[in-house]
């Protein structure tokens, strides 16, 4: 297993679930989220930086 630093963008206008659930769902697509933070919000887009655990 390896840790990876990733970034994702979440469109705040298209939220079907809560913001937390939406972010975690997006991060889970790339691995197991270890920690994440919203680092910027601009024009309805939340920029999220995260560390995920991925299998090799």
N, C-alpha and C positions, 0 to 999 in steps of 0.2 A: 504494500500500500504506500501511497505517496500523497503528500499534501500539495495542493495547488492554490495559487492566488488567482481569483477570477473576478470579473466585473460583469454585471448584468444591468439592463435598463428595464424599468417597469413603467408602463404607461398608466398613470394614475386615473385617467378618464375611463379606462376599460376594466376596472376592478370588478370581478364577479364575486370574490370572497373578500375577507379582510386583507389589509395590506400585508400583515405578517404572514398569513397563510399563502398569499400569492407569491411573496418573496421566497419563502421556504420551498414552495412547489417548483419554482424556477431553478433554485439552487440544487434541489434533489436530482434534477435532470443531469447534472454534471458531477455528482458525487454526494457524499454525506457532509452536510454543512457542519463545520465546527464552530465558526463564528462569522458574523456578518454585521455590516453597518451601512446605513444610508449616508452617503457622503455628500450628496448634492441633490437638490430638486430645482429643475429649471424647465419652465414652459410645460408643466404637467408630466414631466418625466423624472422619476426617481432613479438616481444612479447608486447602485449597491456594490460595495466591495466585500468580498468574502474569501474565506479559506475553507476549502472542501477537501475531504479525504477521498481519493480515488484508488480503485484497484488497478493494478498494472496488468 
